[in-house]
Amino acid sequence: EWGVGQHDMAFVRSLVSTLELDEHIRWLPLLCKQHLIEYFRLADAVFDQFGVGAFGTLALEAMATGKPLVGYAEPRYWNQHHGSTPPILQARTEDEIYERMIDLEDSAVRRKFGSAGRKWVVETCEMKKVAAHQLRIYREVLEESNR
């Protein structure tokens, strides 16, 4: 039950009902991190953020558990700050999302992207690396504002 607002959730619930998918959906309340991670570990894959080209900690946490992520990662955003694009199953459109669902029927694909995603998060999102990068950005901003 996570979304921008209750209007969004009402729309999603209505769509699920219209498509007669109710019996295939289990709605969860907002969860603390520990419980969310437990659900990630039970999942076959995680689907998140298809339009923006970036995503937040939910997707990274899912990748850290070794689950393949389907979404859209714009290389220029990621390469600039992480040096590489996350190894996810890229999808932006409904057709691409469906194609990735078909791809994920293959357990080898799930293992490949799950393993690569976890490795990428461990190597590029480690706390000290992220903090050092943020400090560099802050210094650049401060130096620029002092000119």
C-alpha positions in Angstrom: 0.0 0.0 0.0 2.7 2.4 -1.0 2.1 5.2 -3.5 2.1 8.9 -4.0 -1.3 9.2 -2.4 -4.6 7.5 -1.5 -5.9 8.5 -4.9 -3.2 6.4 -6.6 -4.0 3.4 -4.4 -7.7 3.7 -5.2 -6.9 3.8 -8.9 -4.6 0.8 -8.6 -7.1 -1.2 -6.6 -9.8 -0.4 -9.1 -7.6 -1.4 -12.0 -6.7 -4.7 -10.3 -10.4 -5.4 -9.8 -11.3 -4.5 -13.3 -8.7 -6.8 -14.7 -10.0 -9.6 -12.4 -6.6 -10.0 -10.7 -7.7 -9.7 -7.1 -7.0 -13.3 -6.3 -3.4 -12.9 -7.5 -2.6 -9.8 -5.4 -1.7 -9.7 -1.7 -1.8 -6.1 -0.4 0.6 -5.4 2.3 0.6 -2.5 4.8 3.6 -0.2 5.0 6.4 -2.3 6.5 9.5 -1.6 8.5 12.8 -2.3 6.8 13.3 -5.7 8.5 9.9 -7.0 7.3 10.3 -5.5 3.9 13.6 -7.3 3.4 11.9 -10.5 4.4 9.3 -10.0 1.7 12.1 -9.2 -0.9 13.7 -12.5 0.0 10.5 -14.4 -0.7 10.0 -12.7 -4.1 11.1 -14.0 -7.4 11.7 -10.4 -8.7 11.0 -6.8 -7.9 9.4 -4.3 -10.3 9.9 -0.6 -9.6 10.2 2.8 -11.3 9.7 2.7 -15.1 9.5 6.3 -16.1 12.0 8.4 -14.3 15.3 6.6 -15.1 16.3 6.6 -11.4 15.0 4.9 -8.3 15.4 5.0 -4.5 16.4 2.7 -1.7 13.6 0.3 -2.2 15.1 -0.9 -5.5 18.6 -0.9 -4.1 17.5 -2.9 -1.1 15.8 -5.4 -3.3 18.9 -5.8 -5.3 21.0 -6.2 -2.2 18.9 -9.2 -1.3 19.9 -10.8 -4.6 16.6 -10.3 -6.3 16.5 -9.3 -10.0 15.1 -5.8 -10.5 12.9 -4.7 -13.4 12.7 -1.0 -14.0 14.4 1.8 -15.9 17.8 3.1 -15.1 19.0 6.0 -17.4 22.7 5.4 -17.9 23.7 9.0 -17.8 22.2 9.5 -14.3 23.9 6.4 -12.9 27.2 6.6 -14.6 27.8 10.1 -13.4 27.5 9.2 -9.7 28.2 5.4 -9.6 30.5 4.9 -12.6 28.1 2.3 -14.1 24.5 1.5 -14.7 22.8 -1.0 -12.3 22.5 -4.4 -13.9 18.7 -4.6 -14.1 16.2 -5.9 -16.6 15.4 -2.6 -18.3 11.8 -1.8 -19.1 9.9 1.5 -19.7 6.7 0.5 -21.5 3.9 -1.9 -20.7 5.2 -4.2 -23.5 8.7 -4.2 -22.2 7.5 -4.9 -18.7 5.6 -7.9 -20.0 8.6 -9.1 -22.0 10.7 -8.9 -18.8 8.1 -11.0 -17.0 8.5 -13.6 -19.7 12.3 -13.4 -19.4 12.1 -13.9 -15.7 10.4 -17.3 -16.1 13.9 -18.6 -16.7 15.6 -19.3 -13.4 19.0 -18.7 -15.0 18.0 -15.1 -15.9 16.7 -14.6 -12.3 20.0 -15.9 -10.9 22.1 -13.8 -13.3 20.4 -10.5 -12.6 20.0 -11.2 -8.9 23.6 -12.0 -8.4 24.8 -9.1 -10.6 22.5 -6.7 -8.9 23.7 -7.7 -5.4 27.4 -7.4 -6.5 26.7 -4.0 -8.0 25.1 -2.6 -4.9 27.9 -4.0 -2.6 30.6 -2.5 -4.9 29.0 0.9 -5.7 26.7 1.8 -2.8 28.9 1.0 0.2 28.3 3.6 2.9 31.8 5.1 2.9 31.9 5.4 -0.9 28.5 7.2 -1.0 29.5 9.5 1.9 32.8 10.4 0.2 31.0 11.1 -3.1 28.4 13.3 -1.3 31.2 15.2 0.4 32.9 15.9 -3.0 29.6 17.2 -4.3 29.1 19.5 -1.3 32.6 20.8 -1.7 32.1 21.6 -5.3 28.8 23.4 -4.6 30.4 25.4 -1.8 33.4 26.3 -3.9 31.2 27.4 -6.7 29.0 29.5 -4.4 32.1 31.2 -3.0 33.3 32.4 -6.4 
